[in-house]
Amino acid sequence: MKLAKVQVTNFRSVEDSGVFEIGDMTCLVGKNEAGKTAILKAIHGLDPIDDFSYDRTRDYPRRYLSKFDERHRNGESPVARTWWQLDDADIADLEELLGDGVLNRREIEITSYIGRKGTTWFVPLDEKKCLANLEARHGLTSKDKGILRSAEKSQDALTILKEQQERSAAQEALLQALTKFRDGSAVRAAIDLLAKRKPQLFYTSHFERMSGEVSLNKLASDKQNNSVSIGDRIFLDFLEYAGTTIEELRDATKYEDLVAQCEGASNDITDEIFEFWSQNEALSVKIELNQGRAEDPAPFNSGTVAKVRIENKHHRASVPLSERSAGFVWFFSFLSQFKQLKKNTGKAIILLDEPGLTLHGKAQSDLLRYIESRILPEHQVIYTTHSPFMVPAQRLADVRVVEDVVDYRDPRRPLVKGTKVSADVLSVDKDTLFPLQAHLGYEITQSLFVGKHCLLVEGPSDVVYLQVLSRALQSRGRIGLDNRWTICPTGGLDKVTSFASLFSGNNLNIAVLCDYGSGDKAKVERLRQSQILQSGRVLTATDFTGKSESDVEDFFDAAFYCNLVGRAIGLDGSHALTTEKAVAAANGSPRLVKQVEAFCKTLPADFPEFGHYLPAEFLLRHPEMLDGDSPEVTKSLEQFEIVFKEVNRFLN
C-alpha cells in the first residue's frame, strides 16, 4: 500500500493545501515559515509510530480557534485527507477474505481529524459482490439464498441469519464467517485487514540529535515516568538496535559483553555512515561505559554513565559526540533511528523535516544519495528543505512547492489563503523558488559546455577557430581536435582558474589553451603551479608561435588573417588590409590581433568596428576560405595541426 495523494486542511498555517501527489520520494521546497513543517506534521498525525497526536489549541488555525465549535458542529475538523494505492499483495489478501472482484477501484481514502480519536476510512467495496462471494464460498443453495434475497450487504445478511430459528449447515457456516467480521461488516473487515498492512509514519527533524552522555539511572527513571528527552530517546533507539536495554546496561555486572554489543552496533552504523559521508573518513564511533565520578556534574556523578565518543584517527584524539559538528551528530542520530525503525517496525513512511540542515552542501548531496539508495527501495520518503543541495537533480517531477499565500490585490485588506502545496514550480514567489533556481544553476554550471574531457579557452572566437580549423584538417584526412574534447569559453584568463576549480569536482580531464600578453605571466604561472590541473596542462599561444606575446589568432598565417578581417569588415581599395599596414599601425606589438585592431582604428567612422568575434563569425559562415593549397592556407593548417596534436596528448 502506497500513499498517493494528500490534502491538508485547518492545521496550523494551512487552511487548504490543495490536493498534491506523493511519489516514492517527495521533496517539499519552500522558504522559512511557509508551512512545510505544518504539512509534514499533519501527515504524521495520521498514524504516528511515536505518541504524537493532534491538539486542538496548538494545531487548529489560531485565527479561527474561537470559532471551532461554530465551524465544526460535530466537534471534528478533518486534517489530513489521504489517498492510498493498493498493491497486488493488498488485493490478493482482500480477495482471499472477501472473494474476487470486490473492489470497484484500487484506491482507498483515509482521513485524520482534530477532535476525533483515530481515522475514517473509505474502501470502495462492492458489498453485493462480497455477499455473493461469501454465499458461494460456503455453498448456499438457491433455497438457502432465498431468505437473504433482501440483503444488500453483509450486515443485513447477518441480521437475517440470526433471526432464523433453523439454519442449514451452509447458512450456519456463513453466519459464523460474518460473525468474525467487526460488526458483521465486510467493509470493516476490509479496513481491519488493510490497517495491518498500512505503513506507519516516522517523523524526525534536524533538531533531533542523540545525547552524547547519558546517566543510565536517570534515563531508566525517565523511561518509567514517560519523560525521556528526544536526545535520550535516540540513544535508546541505538541501544535497542544494539540488542540491549538501558536496564541491562545499568544492572549488569559483566560490562565486557555489553560493551561488545554497543561497539558492534556503533561499528555497523559507522560503516554505513562512511559509505556515504565524504567529509572526513578518519572518524570512528566509540561507546564507553564508566562509573560516574564525584566531581562530575549531576546526574553524571554517580551510577553507570554511557558516553558516545568520536575518534579522529588523523589527530589521534577523541571527543564527546556533542562536541563534533552538528551535521555529523545529526547524521549519526538519524541512522541510529532509522536502523532501529527498520529492525522493529518494518515498512514505514519516513517524514524528514529539513534533513541535514547543518551539513555542508556536499554532505547534503551524500545524504540525498543515502536516501535514494538505502531508504527508497523499501520506504516512501517525504522531506522538506530550502537547501539547493537537497533538491533531487534527477527527480524534479517529485518536487512540490510550498507557499504561504497572501492575495494583495486589495492592499487595504490582504486576503490570507494560508499554506498551499503545488507541483507548479513556476511560482510567483522568487524566495520560494530560490532553492530550485540555485540547484538548477549549479547543475547547469556542472554540465553546460562540459564533457568528460574539457578544453578551457578564453573566448567564443577561440571556440569557433578551433572547431572550424579542426573540421578543415579532418576533411583532408589530417589530425584535428579529437571529438572527445568539449571546448568551453571562460571569459578571460582571470576566470580560467575559477572555471577549472568549479569543474574539477566532477573528476573531469581538463586542459587550458590561453592567450599570453604582457601582464599575463604571473597569472599563467599561478595556474600552472596550482593543484587544480594536472602538471603541464596549461598551454599558451606563445608555446606554439615562438613570440613573446600571442593569441589564438597568431596560429593563422598573418596574410590569411588580414584577408579574413578585410572580407569580414569589407576593406578594399585604399583601405585594404595588408600585413605591412597592420605591423606599421601596431607600434611594435607582436600580437597579430593587436596589429589589426590598431589598423582598424585608423579607418573612417563609417566602417564596422573591429571585434575579435567578427572575423571568427565570417570564417564560420565561409569555411571555403580554407580550401585550396595556397601558402597562407597551408601554413595556417600546419600551425593549428601542431596545436591539436599537443592538446590531444592529454587524452591518454
VEXDREN-2710 file (C-alpha; in Angstrom, 1 decimal):
% VEXDREN-2710
k/r/px/py/pz
1/MET/0.0/0.0/0.0
2/LYS/1.5/3.3/-1.0
3/LEU/0.5/6.9/-0.2
4/ALA/-0.6/8.5/-3.5
5/LYS/-2.2/11.9/-2.7
6/VAL/-2.6/14.3/0.3
7/GLN/-4.8/17.2/1.2
8/VAL/-4.3/19.1/4.4
9/THR/-7.0/21.4/5.9
10/ASN/-7.3/23.5/9.0
11/PHE/-3.9/22.7/10.5
12/ARG/-1.7/25.5/11.9
13/SER/-0.9/27.8/8.9
14/VAL/-2.8/25.5/6.4
15/GLU/-6.4/26.3/5.6
16/ASP/-6.5/24.1/2.5
17/SER/-3.2/22.9/0.9
18/GLY/-5.0/21.6/-2.1
19/VAL/-4.5/18.0/-3.3
20/PHE/-0.9/17.2/-4.1
21/GLU/0.6/13.9/-5.3
22/ILE/3.1/11.8/-3.3
23/GLY/5.7/9.7/-5.0
24/ASP/8.4/7.3/-3.8
25/MET/10.3/10.4/-2.8
26/THR/8.6/13.8/-2.4
27/CYS/10.6/17.0/-1.8
28/LEU/8.6/19.9/-0.3
29/VAL/10.5/23.1/-1.1
30/GLY/9.7/26.4/0.4
31/LYS/11.2/29.3/2.4
32/ASN/11.1/29.7/6.1
33/GLU/7.7/30.0/7.7
34/ALA/6.0/28.8/4.5
35/GLY/4.3/25.9/6.4
36/LYS/6.5/23.0/5.3
37/THR/6.6/21.6/8.9
38/ALA/2.9/22.0/9.3
39/ILE/2.3/19.9/6.2
40/LEU/4.6/17.2/7.5
41/LYS/3.2/17.1/11.0
42/ALA/-0.4/17.0/9.6
43/ILE/0.6/13.8/7.7
44/HIS/2.5/12.5/10.7
45/GLY/-0.7/12.6/12.8
46/LEU/-2.4/10.1/10.5
47/ASP/-0.8/7.1/12.1
48/PRO/2.4/8.0/14.0
49/ILE/4.9/5.5/15.3
50/ASP/5.5/7.7/18.3
51/ASP/3.0/9.2/20.7
52/PHE/2.3/12.3/18.6
53/SER/-1.4/13.4/18.4
54/TYR/-3.2/16.5/17.2
55/ASP/-4.0/19.1/19.8
56/ARG/-6.9/21.5/19.2
57/THR/-5.3/24.5/20.8
58/ARG/-1.9/24.0/19.4
59/ASP/-2.8/22.8/15.9
60/TYR/-6.1/24.4/14.8
61/PRO/-5.5/27.7/12.9
62/ARG/-5.2/30.2/15.6
63/ARG/-7.3/32.9/13.9
64/TYR/-10.2/30.6/13.7
65/LEU/-9.8/28.8/17.1
66/SER/-12.6/30.8/18.8
67/LYS/-15.0/29.7/16.0
68/PHE/-14.1/26.0/16.1
69/ASP/-17.4/24.9/17.5
70/GLU/-19.3/27.1/15.1
71/ARG/-17.3/25.8/12.1
72/HIS/-17.4/22.1/13.2
73/ARG/-20.7/21.4/15.0
74/ASN/-19.8/17.7/15.4
75/GLY/-16.5/18.7/17.1
76/GLU/-14.4/17.1/14.4
77/SER/-12.2/19.0/12.0
78/PRO/-10.6/17.0/9.1
79/VAL/-6.8/17.5/8.9
80/ALA/-5.1/15.0/6.5
81/ARG/-7.2/13.5/3.8
82/THR/-5.1/10.9/2.1
83/TRP/-5.5/8.6/-0.9
84/TRP/-3.6/5.2/-0.9
85/GLN/-2.9/3.0/-3.9
86/LEU/-3.3/-0.7/-3.1
87/ASP/-0.7/-3.1/-4.5
88/ASP/-1.2/-6.6/-5.8
89/ALA/-0.5/-8.2/-2.4
90/ASP/-3.2/-6.0/-0.8
91/ILE/-5.7/-7.0/-3.4
92/ALA/-4.7/-10.7/-3.0
93/ASP/-5.3/-10.6/0.7
94/LEU/-8.5/-8.8/0.3
95/GLU/-9.8/-11.2/-2.2
96/GLU/-8.8/-14.1/0.0
97/LEU/-11.0/-12.7/2.7
98/LEU/-14.0/-11.5/0.6
99/GLY/-13.6/-13.1/-2.9
100/ASP/-12.7/-12.0/-6.3
101/GLY/-13.6/-8.7/-7.9
102/VAL/-14.9/-7.0/-4.7
103/LEU/-13.1/-3.7/-5.2
104/ASN/-14.5/-1.0/-7.6
105/ARG/-11.1/0.6/-7.8
106/ARG/-7.6/0.2/-6.3
107/GLU/-7.6/3.4/-4.3
108/ILE/-8.8/3.9/-0.8
109/GLU/-9.1/7.1/1.4
110/ILE/-8.1/7.6/5.0
111/THR/-8.7/10.9/6.9
112/SER/-7.5/12.1/10.2
113/TYR/-9.2/14.7/12.5
114/ILE/-8.7/17.2/15.3
115/GLY/-11.3/16.3/17.9
116/ARG/-11.6/12.6/16.9
117/LYS/-9.5/9.7/18.0
118/GLY/-8.5/7.5/15.1
119/THR/-9.2/7.9/11.4
120/THR/-12.0/7.3/9.0
121/TRP/-11.6/5.0/6.0
122/PHE/-13.4/4.7/2.7
123/VAL/-12.8/1.4/0.9
124/PRO/-14.7/1.2/-2.4
125/LEU/-16.1/-2.3/-1.9
126/ASP/-19.0/-3.8/-4.0
127/GLU/-20.9/-5.1/-0.9
128/LYS/-23.4/-7.1/-3.0
129/LYS/-20.5/-8.8/-4.7
130/CYS/-18.9/-9.5/-1.3
131/LEU/-22.1/-11.2/-0.1
132/ALA/-22.5/-13.2/-3.3
133/ASN/-18.9/-14.4/-3.0
134/LEU/-19.4/-15.4/0.6
135/GLU/-22.6/-17.3/-0.2
136/ALA/-20.9/-19.2/-3.0
137/ARG/-17.8/-19.9/-0.8
138/HIS/-20.0/-21.5/1.9
139/GLY/-22.1/-23.5/-0.6
140/LEU/-25.5/-21.8/-0.1
141/THR/-28.1/-23.3/-2.4
142/SER/-30.8/-21.3/-4.2
143/LYS/-33.2/-22.3/-1.3
144/ASP/-30.6/-21.1/1.3
145/LYS/-30.2/-17.8/-0.5
146/GLY/-34.0/-17.2/-0.6
147/ILE/-34.2/-15.8/2.9
148/LEU/-31.3/-13.4/2.0
149/ARG/-32.9/-12.0/-1.1
150/SER/-33.5/-8.6/0.5
151/ALA/-29.9/-8.3/2.0
152/GLU/-27.9/-5.6/0.4
153/LYS/-24.7/-6.1/2.4
154/SER/-23.1/-8.5/4.9
155/GLN/-24.6/-6.8/7.9
156/ASP/-28.1/-7.3/6.5
157/ALA/-27.4/-10.9/5.9
158/LEU/-26.0/-11.3/9.5
159/THR/-29.2/-9.8/11.0
160/ILE/-31.4/-12.1/8.9
161/LEU/-29.5/-15.2/9.7
162/LYS/-29.5/-14.5/13.4
163/GLU/-33.3/-14.2/13.3
164/GLN/-33.8/-17.7/11.8
165/GLN/-34.9/-20.4/14.2
166/GLU/-33.5/-23.0/12.0
167/ARG/-30.5/-22.7/9.6
168/SER/-29.0/-25.1/7.1
169/ALA/-25.3/-26.1/7.5
170/ALA/-24.3/-23.7/4.7
171/GLN/-26.3/-20.9/6.3
172/GLU/-24.7/-21.6/9.7
173/ALA/-21.2/-21.6/8.1
174/LEU/-22.0/-18.2/6.5
175/LEU/-23.3/-16.9/9.9
176/GLN/-20.1/-17.9/11.6
177/ALA/-18.0/-16.3/8.9
178/LEU/-19.9/-13.0/9.2
179/THR/-19.7/-13.0/12.9
180/LYS/-15.9/-12.9/12.7
181/PHE/-16.2/-9.6/10.8
182/ARG/-16.2/-6.4/13.0
183/ASP/-19.9/-5.6/13.4
184/GLY/-20.6/-8.2/10.7
185/SER/-19.5/-5.6/8.1
186/ALA/-17.4/-6.7/5.1
187/VAL/-16.2/-3.1/4.8
188/ARG/-15.0/-3.0/8.3
189/ALA/-13.4/-6.4/7.8
190/ALA/-11.6/-5.0/4.8
191/ILE/-10.5/-1.9/6.8
192/ASP/-9.1/-4.1/9.6
193/LEU/-7.2/-6.2/7.1
194/LEU/-5.7/-3.2/5.3
195/ALA/-5.0/-1.3/8.5
196/LYS/-2.4/-4.1/9.4
197/ARG/-0.8/-3.6/6.0
198/LYS/-0.7/0.2/6.0
199/PRO/2.7/1.8/6.7
200/GLN/3.0/3.9/9.8
201/LEU/4.6/7.3/9.8
202/PHE/8.0/8.1/11.3
203/TYR/8.9/11.7/11.7
204/THR/12.3/13.3/12.6
205/SER/13.7/16.8/12.3
206/HIS/17.2/18.3/12.1
207/PHE/16.8/19.3/15.8
208/GLU/16.6/15.7/16.9
209/ARG/20.2/14.6/17.9
210/MET/21.4/11.8/20.1
211/SER/22.7/12.7/23.6
212/GLY/26.4/12.2/23.8
213/GLU/26.4/11.4/27.5
214/VAL/23.7/9.5/29.4
215/SER/23.2/8.7/33.0
216/LEU/21.7/5.2/32.9
217/ASN/20.0/5.7/36.3
218/LYS/18.3/8.9/35.3
219/LEU/17.3/7.5/31.8
220/ALA/15.7/4.4/33.4
221/SER/13.8/6.6/35.7
222/ASP/12.7/9.0/32.9
223/LYS/11.6/5.9/30.9
224/GLN/9.4/4.8/33.7
225/ASN/7.9/8.3/34.1
226/ASN/7.5/8.6/30.3
227/SER/9.6/11.8/30.3
228/VAL/12.5/10.8/28.1
229/SER/14.1/13.7/26.2
230/ILE/14.5/13.5/22.4
231/GLY/18.2/13.1/22.6
232/ASP/17.9/10.3/25.2
233/ARG/15.2/8.6/23.1
234/ILE/17.5/8.4/20.2
235/PHE/20.1/6.8/22.5
236/LEU/17.5/4.2/23.5
237/ASP/16.9/3.5/19.8
238/PHE/20.6/2.9/19.4
239/LEU/20.7/0.6/22.4
240/GLU/17.7/-1.4/21.1
241/TYR/19.4/-1.7/17.7
242/ALA/22.5/-2.9/19.5
243/GLY/20.3/-5.7/21.1
244/THR/20.4/-4.4/24.7
245/THR/18.4/-2.2/27.0
246/ILE/19.0/0.6/29.5
247/GLU/18.2/-1.8/32.3
248/GLU/20.7/-4.4/31.2
249/LEU/23.4/-1.7/31.0
250/ARG/22.6/-0.3/34.3
251/ASP/22.3/-3.6/36.3
252/ALA/24.9/-5.7/34.5
253/THR/27.9/-7.0/36.5
254/LYS/29.8/-8.0/33.4
255/TYR/30.3/-5.0/31.2
256/GLU/32.5/-6.6/28.6
257/ASP/29.7/-8.3/26.8
258/LEU/27.6/-5.2/26.8
259/VAL/30.4/-3.0/25.6
260/ALA/31.0/-5.5/22.8
261/GLN/27.3/-5.3/21.8
262/CYS/27.4/-1.5/21.7
263/GLU/30.7/-1.5/19.8
264/GLY/29.2/-3.9/17.2
265/ALA/26.2/-1.6/16.7
266/SER/28.3/1.5/16.5
267/ASN/30.7/-0.1/14.0
268/ASP/27.7/-1.1/11.8
269/ILE/26.3/2.4/11.8
270/THR/29.8/3.9/11.4
271/ASP/30.4/1.7/8.3
272/GLU/27.0/2.8/6.9
273/ILE/27.8/6.5/7.5
274/PHE/31.2/6.4/5.9
275/GLU/29.9/4.7/2.8
276/PHE/28.1/8.0/2.2
277/TRP/29.9/10.5/4.4
278/SER/32.6/12.2/2.2
279/GLN/33.6/15.0/4.6
280/ASN/36.1/13.1/6.8
281/GLU/36.8/9.4/6.5
282/ALA/39.1/9.4/9.5
283/LEU/36.3/9.3/12.1
284/SER/35.0/6.4/14.1
285/VAL/32.4/6.0/16.8
286/LYS/33.2/4.5/20.3
287/ILE/30.9/3.7/23.2
288/GLU/32.3/3.9/26.7
289/LEU/30.7/2.7/29.9
290/ASN/32.1/4.1/33.2
291/GLN/31.1/4.8/36.7
292/GLY/30.2/8.4/37.5
293/ARG/32.9/10.5/39.3
294/ALA/32.0/12.5/42.3
295/GLU/33.2/15.8/40.8
296/ASP/31.3/15.3/37.5
297/PRO/28.1/17.4/37.2
298/ALA/24.8/15.7/38.2
299/PRO/23.4/13.3/37.1
300/PHE/26.7/12.0/35.7
301/ASN/28.4/11.9/39.1
302/SER/27.0/8.5/40.2
303/GLY/25.9/5.2/38.8
304/THR/26.8/3.9/35.3
305/VAL/27.3/6.6/32.6
306/ALA/27.4/5.8/28.9
307/LYS/29.4/8.1/26.7
308/VAL/29.5/8.3/22.9
309/ARG/32.8/9.5/21.6
310/ILE/34.1/10.3/18.1
311/GLU/37.7/9.4/17.4
312/ASN/39.7/11.2/14.7
313/LYS/42.4/8.9/13.5
314/HIS/44.3/11.7/11.8
315/HIS/44.6/13.7/15.0
316/ARG/44.7/10.6/17.3
317/ALA/42.2/12.2/19.6
318/SER/38.6/11.5/20.6
319/VAL/35.9/13.9/21.8
320/PRO/32.4/13.5/23.1
321/LEU/29.7/13.2/20.4
322/SER/28.2/16.5/21.5
323/GLU/31.4/18.3/20.5
324/ARG/31.5/17.1/17.0
325/SER/30.0/19.0/14.1
326/ALA/26.2/19.3/14.4
327/GLY/25.9/17.8/10.9
328/PHE/27.8/14.6/11.8
329/VAL/25.9/14.3/15.1
330/TRP/22.6/14.6/13.2
331/PHE/23.7/12.0/10.6
332/PHE/24.7/9.5/13.2
333/SER/21.5/10.1/15.2
334/PHE/19.3/9.7/12.1
335/LEU/21.0/6.4/11.1
336/SER/20.5/5.1/14.7
337/GLN/16.8/5.9/14.5
338/PHE/16.4/4.5/11.0
339/LYS/18.3/1.3/11.8
340/GLN/16.1/0.7/14.8
341/LEU/13.0/1.6/12.8
342/LYS/13.9/-0.9/10.1
343/LYS/14.6/-3.6/12.7
344/ASN/11.4/-3.3/14.7
345/THR/8.7/-1.5/12.6
346/GLY/9.4/-2.7/9.1
347/LYS/7.7/-0.8/6.4
348/ALA/7.1/2.9/7.2
349/ILE/6.8/6.3/5.5
350/ILE/9.7/8.4/6.5
351/LEU/9.0/12.1/7.2
352/LEU/12.1/14.2/7.3
353/ASP/11.9/17.9/8.4
354/GLU/14.8/19.9/7.0
355/PRO/17.2/16.9/7.0
356/GLY/20.9/17.6/7.1
357/LEU/20.3/21.4/7.6
358/THR/23.6/21.7/9.4
359/LEU/25.5/19.6/6.8
360/HIS/27.9/21.0/4.2
361/GLY/26.4/21.2/0.7
362/LYS/28.5/18.2/-0.5
363/ALA/27.4/16.2/2.6
364/GLN/23.8/17.1/1.9
365/SER/24.3/15.5/-1.5
366/ASP/25.7/12.5/0.3
367/LEU/22.5/12.4/2.4
368/LEU/20.3/12.6/-0.7
369/ARG/22.3/9.7/-2.1
370/TYR/21.8/7.7/1.1
371/ILE/18.0/8.3/0.9
372/GLU/17.8/7.2/-2.7
373/SER/20.0/4.1/-2.3
374/ARG/19.2/2.9/1.2
375/ILE/15.7/4.1/2.1
376/LEU/13.7/4.4/-1.1
377/PRO/13.9/0.7/-2.0
378/GLU/11.7/-0.1/1.0
379/HIS/10.1/3.1/2.2
380/GLN/8.4/6.2/0.8
381/VAL/10.2/9.4/1.9
382/ILE/8.7/12.9/2.2
383/TYR/11.1/15.6/3.3
384/THR/11.2/19.4/3.5
385/THR/14.1/21.6/2.5
386/HIS/15.1/25.1/1.5
387/SER/18.6/24.0/0.5
388/PRO/19.6/23.8/-3.2
389/PHE/21.8/20.7/-2.4
390/MET/18.8/18.7/-1.2
391/VAL/16.8/19.2/-4.4
392/PRO/16.8/15.8/-6.2
393/ALA/18.6/16.5/-9.5
394/GLN/17.1/13.6/-11.5
395/ARG/13.7/13.8/-9.9
396/LEU/12.4/17.3/-10.3
397/ALA/9.0/15.9/-11.0
398/ASP/8.9/14.9/-7.3
399/VAL/9.4/18.4/-6.1
400/ARG/6.4/20.2/-4.6
401/VAL/6.4/24.0/-3.9
402/VAL/5.1/25.1/-0.5
403/GLU/4.0/28.7/-0.2
404/ASP/2.1/30.8/2.4
405/VAL/-0.2/32.6/0.0
406/VAL/-1.5/36.1/0.6
407/ASP/-3.5/37.9/-2.0
408/TYR/-2.6/41.6/-2.0
409/ARG/-4.9/42.7/-4.8
410/ASP/-6.7/44.8/-2.3
411/PRO/-3.8/46.4/-0.3
412/ARG/-6.2/47.7/2.4
413/ARG/-7.3/44.1/3.2
414/PRO/-4.9/41.4/2.2
415/LEU/-6.6/38.1/1.8
416/VAL/-4.7/35.3/3.7
417/LYS/-5.1/32.0/2.0
418/GLY/-2.7/30.0/4.1
419/THR/-0.2/27.4/3.1
420/LYS/-0.6/25.9/-0.4
421/VAL/1.3/22.9/-1.9
422/SER/1.7/22.7/-5.7
423/ALA/3.6/20.8/-8.3
424/ASP/3.8/24.0/-10.4
425/VAL/7.4/25.2/-9.9
426/LEU/6.6/28.4/-11.9
427/SER/5.8/30.1/-8.5
428/VAL/5.4/33.9/-8.4
429/ASP/7.5/34.0/-5.2
430/LYS/11.1/34.2/-6.1
431/ASP/12.2/33.4/-2.5
432/THR/10.2/30.1/-2.7
433/LEU/11.9/29.3/-6.0
434/PHE/15.4/30.1/-4.8
435/PRO/16.4/26.6/-3.9
436/LEU/15.3/25.3/-7.3
437/GLN/16.9/28.1/-9.2
438/ALA/20.2/27.7/-7.2
439/HIS/20.1/24.0/-7.7
440/LEU/19.5/24.2/-11.5
441/GLY/22.2/26.9/-11.8
442/TYR/24.6/24.6/-10.0
443/GLU/23.7/21.7/-12.3
444/ILE/24.0/23.8/-15.4
445/THR/27.4/25.1/-14.4
446/GLN/28.5/21.5/-13.9
447/SER/27.3/20.4/-17.3
448/LEU/27.0/23.4/-19.7
449/PHE/29.7/23.1/-22.3
450/VAL/31.3/20.4/-20.2
451/GLY/32.1/16.9/-21.2
452/LYS/34.4/14.3/-19.7
453/HIS/37.3/16.0/-21.5
454/CYS/37.2/19.7/-21.3
455/LEU/39.4/22.3/-23.1
456/LEU/39.2/25.7/-21.5
457/VAL/39.8/28.7/-23.8
458/GLU/39.3/32.4/-23.2
459/GLY/36.5/33.5/-25.5
460/PRO/33.9/32.4/-28.1
461/SER/36.1/33.4/-31.1
462/ASP/38.7/30.8/-29.9
463/VAL/35.9/28.1/-29.9
464/VAL/35.0/29.0/-33.4
465/TYR/38.6/29.0/-34.8
466/LEU/39.4/25.7/-33.2
467/GLN/36.3/24.0/-34.4
468/VAL/36.5/25.3/-38.0
469/LEU/40.2/24.6/-38.4
470/SER/39.7/21.1/-36.9
471/ARG/37.0/20.3/-39.4
472/ALA/39.1/21.6/-42.3
473/LEU/42.0/19.4/-41.3
474/GLN/39.9/16.3/-40.7
475/SER/38.2/16.8/-44.1
476/ARG/41.8/16.4/-45.6
477/GLY/42.5/13.3/-43.6
478/ARG/44.8/15.1/-41.2
479/ILE/44.7/15.5/-37.4
480/GLY/42.2/17.8/-35.9
481/LEU/41.0/18.3/-32.4
482/ASP/39.8/15.0/-31.0
483/ASN/36.0/14.8/-31.0
484/ARG/36.1/13.8/-27.3
485/TRP/37.1/17.3/-26.4
486/THR/34.4/19.8/-25.3
487/ILE/35.6/23.4/-25.8
488/CYS/34.4/25.8/-23.0
489/PRO/34.9/29.5/-23.2
490/THR/35.7/31.1/-19.8
491/GLY/35.6/34.8/-20.5
492/GLY/39.3/35.5/-20.0
493/LEU/42.5/34.3/-18.3
494/ASP/41.4/35.7/-15.0
495/LYS/38.4/33.4/-15.0
496/VAL/40.2/30.2/-16.1
497/THR/41.2/29.3/-12.5
498/SER/37.6/29.8/-11.3
499/PHE/36.2/27.6/-14.1
500/ALA/38.8/24.9/-13.5
501/SER/38.0/24.9/-9.8
502/LEU/34.3/24.7/-10.4
503/PHE/34.6/21.8/-12.9
504/SER/37.3/19.9/-11.0
505/GLY/34.7/18.4/-8.6
506/ASN/33.3/16.4/-11.4
507/ASN/36.6/14.5/-12.0
508/LEU/37.0/15.9/-15.5
509/ASN/40.0/15.8/-17.7
510/ILE/40.8/19.5/-18.0
511/ALA/43.3/21.3/-20.2
512/VAL/43.8/25.0/-20.9
513/LEU/44.7/26.9/-24.1
514/CYS/45.0/30.6/-23.4
515/ASP/46.4/33.8/-24.9
516/TYR/49.5/35.3/-23.5
517/GLY/50.1/39.0/-23.3
518/SER/52.0/41.5/-21.2
519/GLY/51.0/41.1/-17.6
520/ASP/49.8/37.5/-18.0
521/LYS/53.0/35.8/-16.9
522/ALA/52.1/35.8/-13.2
523/LYS/48.6/34.6/-13.9
524/VAL/49.7/31.7/-16.1
525/GLU/52.4/30.7/-13.6
526/ARG/49.9/30.6/-10.7
527/LEU/47.6/28.5/-12.8
528/ARG/50.4/26.1/-13.7
529/GLN/51.5/25.8/-10.1
530/SER/48.1/25.2/-8.7
531/GLN/46.8/21.8/-7.8
532/ILE/43.6/22.2/-9.7
533/LEU/45.1/21.0/-13.1
534/GLN/47.5/18.1/-13.7
535/SER/51.0/19.2/-14.5
536/GLY/51.7/20.6/-17.9
537/ARG/48.1/21.0/-19.0
538/VAL/48.2/24.8/-19.3
539/LEU/49.2/25.7/-22.8
540/THR/49.7/29.3/-24.0
541/ALA/49.6/30.6/-27.6
542/THR/53.3/31.5/-27.2
543/ASP/54.2/27.9/-26.7
544/PHE/53.4/27.4/-30.5
545/THR/54.3/30.7/-32.1
546/GLY/57.7/31.5/-30.5
547/LYS/56.7/35.1/-29.9
548/SER/56.9/36.9/-26.6
549/GLU/53.1/37.5/-26.8
550/SER/50.4/35.7/-28.8
551/ASP/46.7/35.0/-29.2
552/VAL/45.0/32.0/-30.9
553/GLU/44.7/34.3/-33.9
554/ASP/48.6/34.1/-34.2
555/PHE/48.2/30.4/-35.3
556/PHE/47.0/31.8/-38.6
557/ASP/49.3/32.9/-41.3
558/ALA/49.4/36.7/-41.0
559/ALA/48.4/37.3/-44.6
560/PHE/45.5/34.9/-44.3
561/TYR/44.2/36.5/-41.1
562/CYS/44.4/40.0/-42.7
563/ASN/42.5/38.8/-45.7
564/LEU/39.9/37.3/-43.3
565/VAL/39.4/40.5/-41.4
566/GLY/39.3/42.5/-44.6
567/ARG/36.5/40.4/-46.0
568/ALA/34.6/40.4/-42.7
569/ILE/34.6/44.2/-42.5
570/GLY/34.6/45.0/-46.2
571/LEU/38.0/46.5/-46.6
572/ASP/39.2/47.1/-50.2
573/GLY/40.9/49.6/-52.4
574/SER/42.8/52.2/-50.4
575/HIS/41.5/50.7/-47.2
576/ALA/42.6/47.2/-48.0
577/LEU/44.3/45.5/-45.0
578/THR/47.8/44.0/-45.5
579/THR/50.3/42.6/-43.1
580/GLU/52.6/45.6/-43.7
581/LYS/49.9/48.1/-42.9
582/ALA/48.9/46.1/-39.7
583/VAL/52.5/46.0/-38.5
584/ALA/53.1/49.6/-39.2
585/ALA/49.9/50.6/-37.2
586/ALA/50.7/48.4/-34.2
587/ASN/53.7/50.4/-32.8
588/GLY/55.8/47.3/-32.2
589/SER/53.2/44.8/-30.8
590/PRO/54.0/41.2/-31.9
591/ARG/50.3/40.1/-31.5
592/LEU/48.5/39.9/-34.8
593/VAL/45.1/40.7/-33.4
594/LYS/46.6/43.9/-31.8
595/GLN/48.2/44.9/-35.1
596/VAL/44.9/44.5/-36.9
597/GLU/43.0/46.3/-34.2
598/ALA/45.4/49.3/-34.4
599/PHE/45.0/49.5/-38.1
600/CYS/41.1/49.4/-37.9
601/LYS/41.2/52.4/-35.6
602/THR/42.6/54.5/-38.5
603/LEU/39.6/53.7/-40.7
604/PRO/36.8/56.2/-41.3
605/ALA/33.9/56.1/-38.8
606/ASP/31.5/54.6/-41.3
607/PHE/33.4/51.3/-41.3
608/PRO/32.2/48.5/-38.9
609/GLU/34.1/48.4/-35.6
610/PHE/36.6/45.6/-35.4
611/GLY/36.0/42.9/-32.7
612/HIS/37.6/39.6/-32.0
613/TYR/34.4/37.6/-32.9
614/LEU/33.6/39.4/-36.2
615/PRO/36.3/37.6/-38.3
616/ALA/35.6/34.3/-36.5
617/GLU/31.9/34.5/-37.4
618/PHE/32.8/35.3/-41.0
619/LEU/35.0/32.2/-41.2
620/LEU/32.3/30.1/-39.6
621/ARG/30.0/31.2/-42.5
622/HIS/32.7/30.9/-45.1
623/PRO/34.8/27.8/-44.3
624/GLU/35.7/27.6/-48.0
625/MET/38.4/30.2/-47.3
626/LEU/40.4/27.2/-46.0
627/ASP/40.0/25.3/-49.3
628/GLY/43.0/25.1/-51.7
629/ASP/46.7/24.8/-51.1
630/SER/47.8/28.4/-51.1
631/PRO/50.8/29.1/-48.9
632/GLU/48.6/31.2/-46.5
633/VAL/46.1/28.3/-46.0
634/THR/48.8/25.6/-45.8
635/LYS/50.8/27.5/-43.2
636/SER/47.6/28.1/-41.1
637/LEU/46.5/24.5/-41.2
638/GLU/50.0/23.2/-40.3
639/GLN/50.2/25.5/-37.3
640/PHE/46.7/24.5/-36.0
641/GLU/47.6/20.8/-36.6
642/ILE/50.6/21.2/-34.3
643/VAL/48.3/22.7/-31.6
644/PHE/45.7/19.9/-31.9
645/LYS/48.4/17.2/-31.7
646/GLU/49.7/18.6/-28.4
647/VAL/46.2/19.0/-26.9
648/ASN/45.2/15.5/-27.9
649/ARG/48.1/14.1/-26.0
650/PHE/46.2/14.9/-22.8
651/LEU/43.6/12.3/-23.7
652/ASN/46.0/9.5/-22.9
END
